[in-house]
Amino acid sequence: MSDIEIARKANKKPIQEIGAKLGIPSEHLLPYGHDKAKVSADFIKSKANDADGNLILVTAINPTPAGEGKTTTTVGLGDGLNKIGKNACVCIREASLGPNFGMKGGAAGGGYAQVVPMEEMNLHFTGDFHAITSAHNLCSAMLDNHIYWGNEQEIDVRRVAWRRVLDMNDRALRQITCSLGGVANGFPREAGFDITVASEVMAILCLASDLDDLQKRLGDMIVAYRRDRTPVYCRDIKADGAMTVLLKDAMQPNIVQTLENNPAFVHGGPFANIAHGCNSVVATKTALKLADYVVTEAGFGADLGAEKFLNIKCRKAGLKPKAVVLVATVRAMKMNGGVAKADLGTENPDAVKNGCANLGRHIENLGKFGVPVVVAINHFVTDTDAEVQAVKDYVASQGTEAILCKHWAHGGAGTEDLANKVVEIVESGKANYAPLYPDDMGLADKVEAIAKGIYRAESVTMDKKILDQLKAWEDQGYGNLPVCMAKTQYSFSTDPNERGAPTGFDIPVREVRLSAGAGFVVAICGEIMTMPGLPRVPSAESIMLDGDGNVQGLF
């Protein structure tokens, strides 16, 4: 059966039963139908002093068209841990509509390792993304309105830093001219749109600890500058309060279930190539209070998602992961080894060995954070014993272990070996998490630390304007912030076609943005766009309702 057929045959339990597994009383579940709910802020607050469980990060090699299955492995491991008798839950991100109708497809796992309800999760779900979009654009409207009605803050319309957002891939909106049409429509200026998952509001929702922290962070956002270059904050135009109201419900994490009726938190959704790529801090921390093992994921490859999870989310939230699971596939190793997608079904252990350099670099990088790594080989039916053994032998040469996982076909039963290994790592107490760089390192040096230490770039190109901007932010008190690198997910370099483990390349930093409310500086590298476009043949062309009213083509 296909993923969507498996999901539709799920034997879902009422969400109150799923909540009860974690000790959440039904009165603290705010239901959205029968199979999904939000967890109340009052219940979360009541658990603040409880002990934390063990946090496990799932990440992956750089994505290829061959597929890696990071979310599928996250869900499978959560089910596997429950299968061996552990109290475990998973924490993943919500799906963005833009990529779902573009080329990425759904984000709820696959096969018999899925989170359900799959269709709702990949569409409107509980409305969190709509709330974030509305809150962000309310700030945009209030900013332009403030300028229109006298501009008390003396905003320089040439230096408005706040862009609008939309949760859809739409390249036509990357750069726009707004307020045309005469005096009644305001002061014309250049502007643009980002996708909602790149919004600072999204980042703030995912990093805030509660509603008070949320409003403070929203108020700290820089929306524009005056002629004397002093910043204008969101609180200066009095938008932070109303934005918090719009985000009140969205701030509460969503709980759903896996196909095996184990609890799953699905909350927040920043992309890892243009944002920090992790689910919300409030969801992760809530899960840690309620479960002994919490399996979370970070977006795209470990050079992006895991780096940001470990350097931004863990640093800011005080989280200390106990183990990292690095997902790879035989098919992806062959593609990194030079095999064309059409030929991936043919046995080729030599290509697997050649492609393992990408995997090896990620293993080495993750070791720099002091957290033990185990490799999960996400099994495909075309994999041969010789190819699987080639991956295992290579990983062993790197000082760790690779475990074959068959969760797509067998659910939690297919990850019991991985689950037992994760428990062994956790109980060994070997984890000694530390971020890659200290807070007091200069911003430009932080960019270089990531580019050279994680990507293995030979050099980083930042022109004088960018260096001056970073220095100005340091002088304004933002020098202790971490850096969020925005670059292609397909390669360690900024060239998406350069697979494997390239060296000797340059990382060009095209632009830097200060996310003062979220608490990081964004460095936009290469040709990466914060508003994606649709591919030549978008998935939307094949998404439709069948005669029975079922969604077709979404996944």
N, C-alpha and C positions, 0 to 999 in steps of 0.2 A: 504493500500500500504506500501511497505518497504521504508526505508529512501532513498535509492538510486532511487527508482521509483518516489518518491515525488520530489526529487531534479531534476530529468530529465524532469519533467513536469513544472518546474518553469517558470514563465512568467518574464524573466529577462529583465531589461531595459538597454539601452546603458549606459556604465559607465560614460559618460559625464553628463547624467541626474542625476545619483547618486551623482556625485561630485557637481553638481549645488545645491543640497539640503543643502550642507555645505558651499556654496559660493565659491567653487573652480572653477575658469575659466578653460575652456577646454584646453587652451594653457598651463596650468600648470599640466595637466594630461598626463602622458607618457604611452600610452595604450599598453597592452599586449593582443591583440585581442580586442573583443568588450565588454567584461564583467569584465575586471580587468585592473588596471593601477597603476602606481606609482605616488606619489605626488612630485612635483619638490622641490628641496632644496630652490630655490629662493622664491617660494610661502610661504614655511614654515618660512623662515627668515622674510618675510614681515609681519607676524602675531605675531612676538615676543612680542610686547608690548600690544597686545589685552588682555582683561580680560579672566580669566579661568572659565570654567563651573564647574560642580560638579562631583567629581570622586566617583564611586561606585565600590567596590570590590566584586566579587562573588568567594566564596571558598566552601569547602565541608567537610564532614566527611571523615575518612579514606576510601579509595576505597575498595570495596568488589566485588566478582563475581556477586553479585545481581545488580550492577549498581547504579550510583548516578546521572549522567547527568548534570555535572557542566557547560560544554560548551553549552549544550542545554538550560539550564536555563539562562545563560548569554545572548544568542541570544534572547530567549523568553522575558526576561526583557527589552532588548533594544527595541524590537518590541512593548511591552506593554506600555513603556513610550511614544513612538510615538503615540500609539493608544489613549492615554489620552491627547494628544495635546502638548507633550513636544518635543523639538528638541534634539533628542538623537542619539547616535551611539555606537557601540560596538568596543572593542579592544581585539583581541585574538591573540594567537600564531600560527605560521605555524606548519604543521605536519612534523614529521620526518619519512623518508622512512623505517628506521629499524623496529620500532614498527608496522607500517602499514602492513609490510610483516611478522611480528612476531605474536603477539597475541592481540595487543591493538585495531587495527582497525582505522578507520578514526577519524578526530578531527575537524569536522565542524558542530557539533550539530546533531540533529536528529528530525525525524517526521516533523512537520510544524514549527519548530524553528531551521532552518539551515542557514548556510552561503553558498552561491553558487558563482562560479562553484565548486561543491563539489569534483569532480574527480580530476580536476587540482590542487586544494588546497592540496589534499592528495598525489599528485605525485610530479611533478617538479615545479609547480606553476610558479613563475617568476624567478626561478634560484638562489634565495638568498642562499639556503643551499649549492648549488654547488660552489658559489663564496666564501663562508666561508671555505668550505673544501679546495678549491684551494689555498686561501690565507694562511691558516694554514700550508698546506703542502709545499707551497713555502718557508715558514720560515724554515721548516724541511730540505728542500733541500739546502737552502743557509747556514744553520748551518753546515751540513756535508761537504758542499763544502768549507766553510771557514777552517774547520779543515784539509781537504785534501790539500789545497793550502797554506800550511805553518803555519796555526794556529796563526795568528798575535795576537789574543786576549789571547793566552796561555790557551785555554780551556782544562780542565781536562776531557778526554773522558769518564772517570768513573762517571762524575757528570753532564752529559747532562740531563737536566730536561724536555726538550721539547719532547713530544710524537707526533706521527702522528694521523690523524683522518680519519674516514670514516663514511658516513651516512647510515650505515647498521649494523644490529646485527651480529657480527662475532667473536665468542669466541676464534677462532684459532689465532686471531691477538692480543689478550690481552698482550701476552709476546712474543717477537720475538728476534732473533739475526740478525742484519743487517750488510751490507758491507762485506759479505763473498765473497770468490772467488779470492782473490789475491790483490796485491798492487793497481792495477788499480781501484778497487772498494772502496778504502778508508780503514778506520781503523775499524775492527770489534768491535761491542759493543752490549750489550743488549738494547733493546728498546721495544716499544709497541704502540698499537693503542687505542684511546678512540673513542666513537661515536661522531659525529660532534656536537651534541647538548650539549656535555660536554666540548667542546673546549673553551678555554679562549677567542678566537677570537669571538665566538658566544656571550659570556657574554659581551665583549667589545662593539660589535655592538649594543647590546640591552641596554647598559648603556651610550653610547656616545651621546653627544648633537649635534654634527655636524662633518664634515669631519676633521676639525683641531683637535678637541678633539679626534676623532677616531685615527688619526695618532699619536698623543701624547701618547695615551693609548697603542697602538700597540708597540711603541718604548719603553715603560716602562715595557713590559713583560720580565720576567727573563727566559732565554732559557738554561742557563748552569752556571757552576761555575768554577773558576780557582782553581789551586792547593792550593792557599792560602785562599780558600773559598769565595772570593769576587765574586759578581754576574756579569754575562755577560748578557747585555740587548739586546733585539731585534734590537735596534738602533745601537748597537756596531757592528753588522754584516751587517748593512745597508739594512735590509729587510723591514723596516716599510713603506717606500715610495711606493715600488712596491705592498705591501699588500694593502695599501690604494687605489691604482689604481684598483685592483681587486674588492674591496668592494665599489667602488664609487656608482654604481647603487643599490647595495644591501642595502646601507644605507638609501635609500629613501623608506618610508613606502608604503605598498600596500593597495589599497582601492578596496573593492568588495561590495556585497550587500547581505542582508538577503532575504528570500523567499518573504517577504513583501516589498521588494525594499527599505529598509532602509540601510544607509551606515554602512560599517564595515571595520575597519582597521585590517589587518592580517599581522603581521610583527615580525620576530624573533621567536626563538623556544627553549630556554634552558629548559631542564627537571628540575622539581622541586626536584626529589630525588637525583640527582647528580650535579645539578647546581642551579641557582637562580629562575628558573621557572616562569618568567614573560615576557610579550611581551615588545617590545622596548620602551624606554623612549621617543624617538622622535615621535613614533606613538601616545603614550598616551598624550604627551604634545600638539601635533598638534591637536588631537581630542578635547582636552580641550579648545583650542582657537576657535574651530569651532562649538561646540555643547554645549547646556546647561547642558546635562547629558551624562556622558561617563561611560559605563559599561565595566569593564575589569575583567579578571579572573586571578587566580594564580594556578599553577598546583597542582595536587593530593590533599591530605587533608590539612586542615588549619594548621596542625603542621609543614608542609613543605612549600607549596606554599605561604600561607598567612603570615606565620612567615617571610619568605624571602622577600616578597613584602613589608611588614611593616618595617622590620629591615634593608634591603639592598636597595631596589629600592626607596622607599619613602625617606629614609634618604639621599641617594646620589642625588636624583633628586629634592628634595624639594617639594614632593607631599604630600597633606594632604587629604586623603579620608574622605568622609562625612558619609558613611554608609557601612556596610558589610552585604552581603546576604550569609547565610550559607545553603548550599543545603544538603538535606537528603531525603531518600526514606523509605517508610514503609518496603520494602523488605530488605534493608540494615540493618534496625533496627532489624528485625527478625533474620537475619544472625548473627549480633553481639550478639543477645540473644540466640544463640545456635542452630538455625534451619538450617538444611541442605538445600542446594540450590534446591534439587529436591522437597522439601516440602514447598517452599516459597509461593505457591499458596493457601495454606490452611490457613484459618483465625486463628490468634493466637495473640490476644491483649496482653497477658501476656509476650510473647516473645518480642513483640515490646517494652514494658515497660522495660524489662531486658536489651535490647540492647541500650536503650537511654543513657546509661552512657557515651558512646563514643561521642554522640552529646553534652551532657552536658559539658564534658571537653573542647570541642572546643569552646562552648559558653563562658565558664569561661576564657579560654586563650585569646580569642579575646578581651574580656573586659579589659585585661591588657594594651591594646594599646590605650584606650580612644576613640574607635569608636563604635557607637551603632550597635547592631546586630539584624537582623531579620532572621528567619528561613524560607526557601522555601521548602515545601514538594513537590517534583517532583512526580506527580501522575502516578501510573500504574493502568491499568484497573482491576487488581486483588485486589487492595486495598479495604478494607471494611470501612464503616463509623466508626465502633468501633476502628479499628486500627489507622485510621487517627486521631480520637479524642484522642487516647492514646498519640500520639506524641504531639498534641496541648496542652494537659493537662500537660505533662512533661515540655515542653518548657515554658509554663506559670509559672510553679513552679521555673523556672530558671530566671524569671524576664523579659522575652521578649515574642515575639509572633511568632507563626508558621502559615503560610498561605499556603493553598492548591493551587497548580499551575498546570494547565492543558495545558501548552504550546505545549507539544509534539503533542497533538491531535488538538488544536485550535489556535496555534500560539500566536500572541500578545493578542488576546482576552482572552486567558487562563491565562494571568498574570496581568490583569488590577488591581486586588486587591493588588498584590505585588507591582506594580508600584506606586499605590496611597500611599501605606505604605512607600515606599522609599522616595517619595516626602515629605511626612509628617515628616520623620526623618530628611531629609536634611533641610527643612524649620524651624525645631525646633532649629537648631543651637547647638545641643547637642554634636556634635563631637569635640573632643579635642585630636587629634592624638599626640602620643609620642612613640618613639621606646622603646623596652624592656630594653635596657642597654645603658649606655653612651659611647661615643667614647673612653674616656680615661680609661675604664676598661681594665685590662690585657686580652690577647687573651685566655689563659686557663680559666680565669674566665668567659669570654663570652661564651665559649663552655659549661661550667657548668650552666650558667644562662639559656641557651636554654634547655639543657638536663634535668635540675631539674624544671625549671619554666614552660616549655611547655610540655615536654614529661612526667614529674613526675618521672624521674629516681631517685633512691636512691643514686647512685654513678656514677662517670665517671672514666673510667680507661684510663690513658695516661702514657705510660712508660717514663723513663728518657730521651730517645732519642727524643721523641716527645716534651716533656716539654722543653728540651734544644733548640730544633729547634724554638719553639714559642718564647722563650726568646731571641734567636739570632735575630729573625725578629723584635721583639720589639726594640732591641738595634740598628737595622738598620733603624728605623723610621717607621715601619709598624704596630706599636702597636695600632694605632687608627682605624684600619680597622675593619669592621664588619666580622662576621663568617658565612660561608655558610656550613650548615651541610648536608653531603651526607649520607643518610640512607634509609632503606626500606620505601616505602610509605604505606605499608599495616597495620602498627601498630605504636603505640606510642613508642614501644620498638624497638629493632633491630631484633626481631624474627617476621617474616612476618605472622606467624600462630597465634600470640597472639592478638586476637581481643578485642573489648570492651575498657575498661579504666584500663589497668594494672598498678600496682605500685610495688615498691620493687625490681626493676630490675636494672641492670648495663648497661651503655652505653660504650662499648669499642671503643676507637678511634684508628683505625689501621694505619692511615697515615694522614699527613697534607701536603697541597700544598699551595704555595703562588701564588695567581693570582694578581700580582702587578699592571698590566695594568687595569684589571677589577676593582680592588680595594676591594678585600676581600680575606680572608683565608679560604680554603676548609678543613673541617675535615671529613675524610672518616671513617664511623662507621660500625661496624659489617661486614657482608659479602657482602655489596653493591658493585656492579661492575660498573666502568665507561665505560666499553664496554659490553653491554648486549649480551646474546646468544639467539638463536632461541629456541622456545619450541619444544617438541617432535613432535607435528603436527603444523607447522607454517601456518599462514594464506596464505602465498605464494602458498601453494599447491592447493588452491581453487581459486586463482586469475587468470583470463584469459580473452580473448576476445571471445564474442559470434559470431555467424554467421553474425551479422550486424555490427560488429566492436565495440560493446559496452563493457566496462569493467565490468566484473562480479566478485563478491567476495571481492571487496575492502572494502565494508562497510556493 
